[in-house]
Amino acid sequence: ANYMILPELRLILECCKGQASVEDAIYMKKRELSDNLYNPNYNIIVDFRKFETLLDLTINESTTNFYNFLKGLEINSNIAFLTAGPHQVGISMILKELSTNLRYIKIEVFSTLEAAIRFLGCPIENFDLINNKITELDKNTA
């Protein structure tokens, strides 16, 4: 898991790929939160398209643990999960359902970057820039 902050777009890009545990996701989020560019009001695109599985726990337990971590944060943003297959959709939908209990976070699940960008209210003219940054982030994520 890795991230990139684009302050000019008020946007955070997160990339999760391969196999990871909930601890990996929490560790990445803690690094992001301590970044000088971080702003809790920035919207987030989570690229799950190359994410395979969560290790150690079942999907429900893992997503619940990550939700409990998020619940303790003061995040005021919309989050778009970008998915490619049923496994990523399943995890994203569990997080979306859990997020209904969070006051300041709205999560939606998308299969296209364009739809995610539109949901977040980013000008579509920034599509190529965002797509290039996601590609760059993907290359730098182990």
C-alpha positions, 0 to 999 in steps of 0.5 A: 500500500502506498499513497500520493497527495495532490494538494492542487486538486485537494486529492489523495491517491492511495494504491493497494495491490498484491496481498496485504493485511489490515496492519499494512493498510493502517501503517500506510494510513498512519504515514499519510496522516503524518505527511506535511501535505495531508489534509483531512478535507481532501477527497481520496481515490483508493486504487484497489484494481490490483489488490488480491487479498487480505491476509491473516483475517477474514474479509469481514474481520479485516474491513471491520478492523480498518473501519474501527481505525478510520472511526477514530480519525477526523477525516471529512472527505469522500472516498472513491474505491476503484475496483476491477473484480468481484473481490475488490468490490466485496471488500469495498462494499463492506467498507461502504456499508460500515461507513454509513455509521461515520459522520464525515466520510462517504464511500462509493465503489466504482469500476472506472476512474472517470466515474470516481473523479465525477463522484469526487467533484474533480474537474474532468479536465484533470482526468489525464493528470490523475490517471498518470499519477495513479500509474506512477503510484502503482509503479512505486508500490511494491 
